[in-house]
Amino acid sequence: MTHIYLLTNDLSEGYVILVTGLTIVFGGLLILTLFFKYALPIMLYIYKIISKGRDKKIKEISPKLNEQFTGEIAAAISAAIHLHLNEQHDNENAILTIKQARKMYSPWSSKIYGVYNKR
């Protein structure tokens, strides 16, 4: 009788954990959805009122022309950037030297004592 009681008790605890976890996850998703759908537009509207800035359309924005900046200057700048990015800074030879490093024997790193423990 106690064995059946323990089994049903474990199952009921599992269901409680399952329901609690699902409630937390879906509740969080619901709160985020409501925030992004209703609270964020209200906050942006309040910010717009506080900043008193009028939204400009792209047609209304006119770039300021610099009469001294010509196509030759733009070409020189782009050529300099191209040459800088394609330049190899380090010209090294392709000779590799491989030296064998000697490792000192240490019983602390020896695996034989972990495998063949004869106690």
DSSP file with accessible surface (Angstrom, degrees, kcal/mol):
  #  RESIDUE AA STRUCTURE BP1 BP2  ACC     N-H-->O    O-->H-N    N-H-->O    O-->H-N    TCO  KAPPA ALPHA  PHI   PSI    X-CA   Y-CA   Z-CA
    1    1 A M     >        0   0  189      0, 0.0     4,-1.8     0, 0.0     5,-0.1   0.000 360.0 360.0 360.0 -39.2    0.0    0.0    0.0
    2    2 A T  H  >  +     0   0  111      1,-0.2     4,-2.3     2,-0.2     5,-0.2   0.841 360.0  57.5 -69.9 -30.2    2.8    2.4    0.8
    3    3 A H  H  > S+     0   0  141      2,-0.2     4,-1.9     1,-0.2    -1,-0.2   0.915 108.0  45.5 -66.6 -41.4    4.5    1.7   -2.5
    4    4 A I  H  > S+     0   0  108      2,-0.2     4,-2.4     1,-0.2     5,-0.2   0.906 111.7  53.2 -67.4 -38.4    1.4    2.8   -4.5
    5    5 A Y  H  X S+     0   0  149     -4,-1.8     4,-2.4     1,-0.2    -2,-0.2   0.925 108.9  49.0 -63.4 -42.4    1.0    5.9   -2.3
    6    6 A L  H  X S+     0   0   92     -4,-2.3     4,-2.3     2,-0.2    -1,-0.2   0.897 110.6  51.1 -65.5 -37.7    4.6    6.9   -3.0
    7    7 A L  H  X S+     0   0   97     -4,-1.9     4,-2.0     2,-0.2    -2,-0.2   0.943 113.3  43.3 -66.1 -44.7    4.1    6.4   -6.7
    8    8 A T  H  X S+     0   0   74     -4,-2.4     4,-2.3     1,-0.2    -2,-0.2   0.864 112.2  54.6 -69.5 -32.8    1.0    8.6   -6.8
    9    9 A N  H  X S+     0   0   50     -4,-2.4     4,-2.0    -5,-0.2    -2,-0.2   0.918 109.1  47.7 -65.7 -41.3    2.6   11.2   -4.6
   10   10 A D  H  X S+     0   0   99     -4,-2.3     4,-2.1     1,-0.2    -2,-0.2   0.895 111.7  50.6 -66.1 -39.3    5.5   11.5   -7.0
   11   11 A L  H  X S+     0   0   93     -4,-2.0     4,-2.2     2,-0.2    -2,-0.2   0.914 109.5  49.6 -65.9 -40.2    3.2   11.8   -9.9
   12   12 A S  H  X S+     0   0   55     -4,-2.3     4,-2.0     1,-0.2    -1,-0.2   0.892 110.4  50.5 -68.3 -35.2    1.1   14.5   -8.3
   13   13 A E  H  X S+     0   0  100     -4,-2.0     4,-2.3     2,-0.2    -1,-0.2   0.894 109.2  52.3 -66.9 -36.8    4.3   16.5   -7.5
   14   14 A G  H  X S+     0   0   39     -4,-2.1     4,-2.5     1,-0.2    -2,-0.2   0.907 109.0  49.1 -64.5 -40.8    5.4   16.1  -11.1
   15   15 A Y  H  X S+     0   0  149     -4,-2.2     4,-2.8     2,-0.2     5,-0.3   0.886 109.5  52.2 -66.2 -36.9    2.1   17.5  -12.3
   16   16 A V  H  X S+     0   0   92     -4,-2.0     4,-2.5     2,-0.2    -2,-0.2   0.937 111.6  46.2 -63.8 -43.3    2.4   20.4   -9.9
   17   17 A I  H  X S+     0   0  122     -4,-2.3     4,-2.6     2,-0.2     5,-0.2   0.917 113.6  50.0 -65.6 -40.9    5.9   21.2  -11.2
   18   18 A L  H  X S+     0   0   95     -4,-2.5     4,-2.5     2,-0.2     5,-0.2   0.951 113.3  44.1 -62.4 -48.7    4.6   20.9  -14.8
   19   19 A V  H  X S+     0   0   87     -4,-2.8     4,-2.4     1,-0.2    -2,-0.2   0.914 114.0  50.8 -65.4 -40.5    1.6   23.2  -14.3
   20   20 A T  H  X S+     0   0   70     -4,-2.5     4,-2.3    -5,-0.3    -1,-0.2   0.939 112.1  46.8 -63.7 -44.8    3.7   25.7  -12.4
   21   21 A G  H  X S+     0   0   34     -4,-2.6     4,-2.5     1,-0.2     5,-0.2   0.926 113.5  47.5 -63.6 -45.2    6.4   25.8  -15.1
   22   22 A L  H  X S+     0   0   85     -4,-2.5     4,-2.6    -5,-0.2     5,-0.4   0.892 111.3  52.0 -63.9 -38.2    3.9   26.1  -17.9
   23   23 A T  H  X S+     0   0   90     -4,-2.4     4,-2.2    -5,-0.2     5,-0.2   0.924 111.1  47.0 -63.9 -42.1    2.0   28.9  -16.0
   24   24 A I  H  X S+     0   0  118     -4,-2.3     4,-2.3    -5,-0.2    -2,-0.2   0.944 115.3  45.0 -65.8 -45.4    5.2   30.9  -15.5
   25   25 A V  H  X S+     0   0   86     -4,-2.5     4,-2.3     2,-0.2    -2,-0.2   0.962 118.7  40.0 -66.2 -50.6    6.4   30.5  -19.1
   26   26 A F  H  X S+     0   0  129     -4,-2.6     4,-2.2     1,-0.2    -1,-0.2   0.854 114.0  54.6 -72.1 -29.1    3.1   31.3  -20.8
   27   27 A G  H  X S+     0   0   28     -4,-2.2     4,-2.5    -5,-0.4    -1,-0.2   0.920 109.0  48.8 -65.6 -41.4    2.3   34.1  -18.2
   28   28 A G  H  X S+     0   0   32     -4,-2.3     4,-2.4    -5,-0.2    -2,-0.2   0.912 111.3  49.3 -63.6 -41.3    5.6   35.7  -19.1
   29   29 A L  H  X S+     0   0   91     -4,-2.3     4,-2.3     2,-0.2    -1,-0.2   0.900 111.0  50.1 -64.1 -39.0    4.9   35.5  -22.8
   30   30 A L  H  X S+     0   0  106     -4,-2.2     4,-2.6     2,-0.2     5,-0.2   0.932 110.6  49.1 -65.1 -42.2    1.5   37.0  -22.2
   31   31 A I  H  X S+     0   0  118     -4,-2.5     4,-2.4     1,-0.2    -2,-0.2   0.919 112.0  48.5 -64.2 -43.4    2.9   39.9  -20.2
   32   32 A L  H  X S+     0   0   93     -4,-2.4     4,-2.6     2,-0.2     5,-0.2   0.908 111.1  50.9 -63.6 -39.7    5.5   40.6  -22.9
   33   33 A T  H  X S+     0   0   84     -4,-2.3     4,-2.0     1,-0.2     5,-0.2   0.937 111.9  46.3 -62.4 -46.3    2.9   40.5  -25.6
   34   34 A L  H  X>S+     0   0   85     -4,-2.6     4,-2.6     1,-0.2     5,-1.1   0.896 112.2  52.0 -64.1 -37.6    0.7   42.9  -23.8
   35   35 A F  I  <>S+     0   0   78     -4,-2.4     5,-2.7    -5,-0.2     4,-0.3   0.947 113.7  41.8 -64.1 -48.8    3.6   45.2  -23.1
   36   36 A F  I  <5S+     0   0  120     -4,-2.6    -1,-0.2     3,-0.2    -2,-0.2   0.790 119.1  45.9 -71.7 -25.8    4.8   45.4  -26.7
   37   37 A K  I  <5S+     0   0  131     -4,-2.0    -2,-0.2    -5,-0.2    -1,-0.2   0.887 133.5   5.4 -84.1 -38.2    1.2   45.7  -28.0
   38   38 A Y  I  X5S+     0   0  137     -4,-2.6     4,-1.4    -5,-0.2    -3,-0.2   0.809 126.7  46.4-115.2 -47.5   -0.2   48.4  -25.6
   39   39 A A  I  ><S+     0   0   34     -5,-1.1     4,-2.5    -4,-0.3     5,-0.2   0.909 108.1  54.1 -73.4 -40.4    2.4   49.8  -23.2
   40   40 A L  H  ><S+     0   0   56     -5,-2.7     4,-2.6     1,-0.2     5,-0.2   0.935 108.2  48.0 -64.6 -44.7    5.2   50.5  -25.7
   41   41 A P  H  > S+     0   0   67      0, 0.0     4,-2.3     0, 0.0    -1,-0.2   0.904 112.5  50.7 -62.4 -35.0    3.1   52.6  -28.1
   42   42 A I  H  X S+     0   0  103     -4,-1.4     4,-2.5     2,-0.2    -2,-0.2   0.932 110.8  48.5 -65.6 -42.6    1.8   54.6  -25.2
   43   43 A M  H  X S+     0   0  101     -4,-2.5     4,-2.4     1,-0.2    -1,-0.2   0.898 111.8  49.2 -64.6 -40.0    5.3   55.2  -23.9
   44   44 A L  H  X S+     0   0  105     -4,-2.6     4,-2.2     2,-0.2    -1,-0.2   0.886 110.3  51.1 -66.6 -37.2    6.5   56.2  -27.4
   45   45 A Y  H  X S+     0   0  156     -4,-2.3     4,-2.1    -5,-0.2    -2,-0.2   0.924 110.8  48.2 -64.9 -42.6    3.6   58.6  -27.7
   46   46 A I  H  X S+     0   0   84     -4,-2.5     4,-2.7     1,-0.2    -2,-0.2   0.912 111.0  51.3 -64.2 -41.1    4.4   60.2  -24.3
   47   47 A Y  H  X S+     0   0  159     -4,-2.4     4,-2.8     1,-0.2     5,-0.2   0.901 108.4  51.8 -62.1 -39.6    8.1   60.5  -25.4
   48   48 A K  H  X>S+     0   0   96     -4,-2.2     4,-1.2     2,-0.2     5,-0.7   0.899 110.9  47.6 -65.0 -38.8    7.0   62.2  -28.6
   49   49 A I  H  <5S+     0   0   91     -4,-2.1    -2,-0.2     2,-0.2    -1,-0.2   0.924 114.1  47.2 -66.8 -42.4    4.9   64.7  -26.6
   50   50 A I  H  <5S+     0   0  123     -4,-2.7    -2,-0.2     1,-0.2    -1,-0.2   0.923 114.6  44.7 -66.6 -43.7    7.7   65.4  -24.2
   51   51 A S  H  <5S-     0   0   59     -4,-2.8    -1,-0.2    -5,-0.2    -2,-0.2   0.712  92.2-150.7 -76.5 -16.9   10.4   65.8  -26.8
   52   52 A K  T  <5 +     0   0  186     -4,-1.2     2,-0.4    -5,-0.2    -3,-0.1   0.815  40.9 151.3  53.5  32.3    8.0   68.0  -28.9
   53   53 A G      < -     0   0   38     -5,-0.7     2,-0.4     3,-0.0    -1,-0.2  -0.799  41.7-138.5 -97.5 136.7    9.8   66.9  -32.0
   54   54 A R        -     0   0  176     -2,-0.4     2,-0.2    -3,-0.1    -6,-0.0  -0.780  25.1-116.3 -92.5 133.4    7.9   66.7  -35.3
   55   55 A D        -     0   0  111     -2,-0.4     2,-0.4     1,-0.0    -1,-0.0  -0.516  29.1-147.4 -69.2 132.3    8.6   63.7  -37.4
   56   56 A K        -     0   0  148     -2,-0.2     2,-0.2     2,-0.0    -1,-0.0  -0.815   5.5-135.5-101.7 142.9   10.3   64.6  -40.7
   57   57 A K    >>  -     0   0  144     -2,-0.4     4,-0.8     1,-0.1     3,-0.7  -0.532  27.2-110.3 -89.1 161.2    9.7   62.7  -43.9
   58   58 A I  G >4 S+     0   0  153      1,-0.2     3,-0.8     2,-0.2    -1,-0.1   0.869 117.4  58.6 -62.5 -33.0   12.6   61.7  -46.1
   59   59 A K  G 34 S+     0   0  200      1,-0.2    -1,-0.2     3,-0.0    -3,-0.0   0.835 102.5  54.5 -64.8 -30.9   11.4   64.2  -48.8
   60   60 A E  G <4 S+     0   0   92     -3,-0.7     2,-0.6     2,-0.0    -1,-0.2   0.687  89.8  86.9 -78.5 -18.5   11.7   67.1  -46.3
   61   61 A I    <<  -     0   0  105     -3,-0.8    -5,-0.0    -4,-0.8     0, 0.0  -0.728  60.2-170.7 -87.2 121.3   15.3   66.4  -45.4
   62   62 A S        -     0   0   98     -2,-0.6     2,-0.1     3,-0.0    -3,-0.0  -0.941  20.5-126.5-112.8 130.6   17.7   68.1  -47.8
   63   63 A P        -     0   0  106      0, 0.0     2,-0.6     0, 0.0    -2,-0.0  -0.465  23.1-118.7 -73.5 144.5   21.4   67.3  -47.6
   64   64 A K        -     0   0  204     -2,-0.1     2,-0.4     1,-0.0     0, 0.0  -0.721  30.0-138.4 -82.9 124.0   23.8   70.2  -47.3
   65   65 A L        -     0   0  144     -2,-0.6     2,-0.7     2,-0.0     3,-0.1  -0.685   5.7-149.6 -87.7 135.9   26.0   70.3  -50.3
   66   66 A N    >   -     0   0  102     -2,-0.4     3,-0.8     3,-0.1    -2,-0.0  -0.921   2.3-160.7-103.8 115.5   29.7   71.0  -49.9
   67   67 A E  T 3  S+     0   0  161     -2,-0.7    -1,-0.1     1,-0.2    -2,-0.0   0.772  88.5  56.6 -68.1 -24.4   31.0   72.7  -52.9
   68   68 A Q  T 3  S+     0   0  158      1,-0.1     2,-1.0    -3,-0.1    -1,-0.2   0.671  86.1  86.3 -83.9 -16.5   34.6   71.8  -52.1
   69   69 A F    <   +     0   0  111     -3,-0.8     2,-0.2     4,-0.1    -3,-0.1  -0.740  64.3 174.2 -88.7 105.5   34.0   68.1  -52.0
   70   70 A T     >  -     0   0   58     -2,-1.0     4,-1.8     1,-0.1     5,-0.1  -0.485  47.3-100.2-106.8 176.7   34.3   66.9  -55.6
   71   71 A G  H  > S+     0   0   56      1,-0.2     4,-2.4     2,-0.2     5,-0.2   0.820 119.7  59.5 -66.3 -31.1   34.3   63.6  -57.3
   72   72 A E  H  > S+     0   0  147      2,-0.2     4,-2.2     1,-0.2    -1,-0.2   0.899 105.3  48.7 -65.2 -38.9   38.1   63.6  -57.5
   73   73 A I  H  > S+     0   0   73      2,-0.2     4,-2.4     1,-0.2     5,-0.2   0.929 111.3  49.5 -67.0 -42.6   38.4   63.8  -53.7
   74   74 A A  H  X S+     0   0   40     -4,-1.8     4,-2.5     1,-0.2     5,-0.2   0.911 111.3  49.9 -63.0 -39.5   35.9   60.9  -53.3
   75   75 A A  H  X S+     0   0   55     -4,-2.4     4,-2.3     2,-0.2    -1,-0.2   0.906 110.6  49.6 -65.9 -39.6   37.8   58.8  -55.8
   76   76 A A  H  X S+     0   0   61     -4,-2.2     4,-2.2     2,-0.2    -2,-0.2   0.917 112.2  47.8 -66.1 -40.8   41.1   59.5  -54.0
   77   77 A I  H  X S+     0   0   87     -4,-2.4     4,-2.4     2,-0.2     5,-0.2   0.939 113.1  47.2 -65.8 -44.6   39.6   58.6  -50.6
   78   78 A S  H  X S+     0   0   71     -4,-2.5     4,-2.4     1,-0.2    -2,-0.2   0.889 111.8  50.9 -67.4 -36.1   38.1   55.3  -52.0
   79   79 A A  H  X S+     0   0   50     -4,-2.3     4,-2.6    -5,-0.2    -1,-0.2   0.915 110.3  49.9 -65.9 -39.3   41.3   54.4  -53.7
   80   80 A A  H  X S+     0   0   59     -4,-2.2     4,-2.3     2,-0.2    -2,-0.2   0.916 111.6  47.7 -65.7 -41.4   43.3   54.9  -50.5
   81   81 A I  H  X S+     0   0   93     -4,-2.4     4,-2.5     2,-0.2     5,-0.2   0.928 112.0  50.5 -65.3 -41.6   40.8   52.8  -48.5
   82   82 A H  H  X S+     0   0  113     -4,-2.4     4,-1.7     1,-0.2    -2,-0.2   0.931 112.1  46.4 -61.8 -45.3   41.0   50.1  -51.1
   83   83 A L  H  X S+     0   0  122     -4,-2.6     4,-0.5     1,-0.2    -1,-0.2   0.887 112.7  50.7 -66.0 -36.8   44.8   50.0  -51.1
   84   84 A H  H >< S+     0   0  109     -4,-2.3     3,-0.7    -5,-0.2    -2,-0.2   0.916 111.6  46.3 -68.0 -41.8   44.8   50.0  -47.3
   85   85 A L  H 3< S+     0   0  127     -4,-2.5    -1,-0.2     1,-0.2    -2,-0.2   0.808 116.0  45.0 -72.5 -28.5   42.4   47.1  -46.9
   86   86 A N  H 3< S+     0   0  105     -4,-1.7     2,-0.3    -5,-0.2    -1,-0.2   0.427  89.0 110.3 -94.7   1.3   44.2   45.0  -49.6
   87   87 A E    <<  -     0   0  109     -3,-0.7     2,-0.7    -4,-0.5    -3,-0.0  -0.561  65.1-136.5 -79.7 138.2   47.7   45.6  -48.3
   88   88 A Q        -     0   0  148     -2,-0.3     3,-0.1     1,-0.2    -2,-0.1  -0.850  17.0-170.5 -93.7 119.0   49.6   42.8  -46.7
   89   89 A H        +     0   0  121     -2,-0.7     2,-0.6     1,-0.2    -1,-0.2   0.827  69.0  50.5 -80.7 -34.0   51.2   44.2  -43.6
   90   90 A D        -     0   0  122      2,-0.0     2,-0.8     0, 0.0    -1,-0.2  -0.918  59.0-172.0-113.7 116.7   53.4   41.2  -42.7
   91   91 A N        +     0   0  138     -2,-0.6     2,-0.3    -3,-0.1    -3,-0.0  -0.867  23.5 170.3-104.1  99.4   55.7   39.6  -45.3
   92   92 A E        -     0   0  158     -2,-0.8     2,-0.1     1,-0.0    -2,-0.0  -0.793  34.0-113.6-111.7 153.1   57.0   36.5  -43.6
   93   93 A N        -     0   0  118     -2,-0.3    -1,-0.0     1,-0.1     0, 0.0  -0.433  23.3-125.5 -79.5 162.1   58.9   33.6  -45.0
   94   94 A A        +     0   0  100     -2,-0.1     2,-0.6     2,-0.1    -1,-0.1  -0.025  64.7 126.8-101.0  32.0   57.3   30.2  -45.0
   95   95 A I        -     0   0  128      2,-0.0     2,-0.4     0, 0.0    -2,-0.1  -0.796  41.4-162.8 -93.6 123.8   60.0   28.3  -43.1
   96   96 A L        -     0   0  154     -2,-0.6     2,-0.5     2,-0.0    -2,-0.1  -0.878   5.0-159.5-106.6 138.2   58.7   26.4  -40.1
   97   97 A T        -     0   0  112     -2,-0.4     2,-0.6     2,-0.0    -2,-0.0  -0.970   6.6-165.8-117.4 122.5   61.0   25.1  -37.4
   98   98 A I        -     0   0  157     -2,-0.5     2,-0.4     2,-0.0    -2,-0.0  -0.934   5.6-174.9-112.7 121.9   59.6   22.3  -35.2
   99   99 A K        -     0   0  179     -2,-0.6     2,-0.5     0, 0.0    -2,-0.0  -0.935  25.7-124.4-115.3 138.9   61.4   21.5  -32.0
  100  100 A Q        -     0   0  186     -2,-0.4     2,-0.5     1,-0.0    -2,-0.0  -0.704  24.3-143.9 -83.4 125.4   60.5   18.6  -29.8
  101  101 A A        -     0   0   80     -2,-0.5     2,-0.5     1,-0.0    -1,-0.0  -0.750  10.5-135.6 -91.1 131.5   59.7   19.8  -26.3
  102  102 A R        -     0   0  236     -2,-0.5     2,-0.5     0, 0.0    -1,-0.0  -0.739  15.2-154.1 -87.6 132.1   60.8   17.5  -23.5
  103  103 A K        -     0   0  194     -2,-0.5     2,-0.2     3,-0.0     3,-0.0  -0.896  14.8-127.1-107.1 132.9   58.2   17.0  -20.8
  104  104 A M        -     0   0  173     -2,-0.5     2,-0.3     1,-0.1     0, 0.0  -0.524  30.2-109.6 -74.8 142.0   59.4   16.0  -17.3
  105  105 A Y        -     0   0  160     -2,-0.2    -1,-0.1     3,-0.0     3,-0.0  -0.530  38.9-179.2 -73.8 132.9   57.8   12.9  -15.8
  106  106 A S    >   -     0   0   41     -2,-0.3     3,-0.9     1,-0.1     4,-0.4  -0.990  28.0-149.2-134.4 127.3   55.4   13.7  -13.0
  107  107 A P  G >  S+     0   0   70      0, 0.0     3,-0.6     0, 0.0     6,-0.2   0.736  96.2  68.8 -67.9 -15.7   53.5   11.0  -11.1
  108  108 A W  G 3  S+     0   0  237      1,-0.2    -3,-0.0    -3,-0.0     0, 0.0   0.845 106.0  37.7 -70.3 -31.7   50.7   13.5  -10.6
  109  109 A S  G <  S+     0   0   88     -3,-0.9     2,-0.4     2,-0.0    -1,-0.2   0.366  89.3 116.5 -99.8   4.7   49.8   13.5  -14.3
  110  110 A S    <   -     0   0   31     -3,-0.6     3,-0.4    -4,-0.4     4,-0.3  -0.614  49.1-161.5 -78.2 129.8   50.4    9.8  -14.8
  111  111 A K  S  > S+     0   0  172     -2,-0.4     4,-1.5     1,-0.2     3,-0.4   0.607  77.5  80.4 -85.2 -12.7   47.2    7.9  -15.7
  112  112 A I  H  > S+     0   0   94      1,-0.2     4,-2.4     2,-0.2    -1,-0.2   0.857  88.4  55.1 -66.0 -31.1   48.6    4.5  -14.8
  113  113 A Y  H  4 S+     0   0  142     -3,-0.4    -1,-0.2     1,-0.2    -2,-0.2   0.809 108.6  48.6 -73.7 -26.6   47.9    5.0  -11.1
  114  114 A G  H  4 S+     0   0   69     -3,-0.4     3,-0.3    -4,-0.3    -1,-0.2   0.807 116.6  41.6 -79.2 -28.1   44.2    5.8  -11.9
  115  115 A V  H  < S+     0   0  103     -4,-1.5     2,-0.8     1,-0.2    -2,-0.2   0.917 120.1  38.4 -85.6 -45.9   43.7    2.7  -14.1
  116  116 A Y     <  +     0   0  156     -4,-2.4     2,-0.9    -5,-0.2    -1,-0.2  -0.631  68.3 166.4-110.1  73.0   45.6    0.1  -12.1
  117  117 A N        -     0   0  106     -2,-0.8     2,-0.7    -3,-0.3    -4,-0.1  -0.795  12.5-173.3 -89.2 109.1   44.9    0.8   -8.5
  118  118 A K              0   0  189     -2,-0.9    -1,-0.1    -5,-0.0    -2,-0.0  -0.441 360.0 360.0-104.1  60.3   46.1   -2.4   -6.6
  119  119 A R              0   0  263     -2,-0.7    -2,-0.0     0, 0.0     0, 0.0  -0.661 360.0 360.0 -95.8 360.0   44.9   -1.8   -3.1
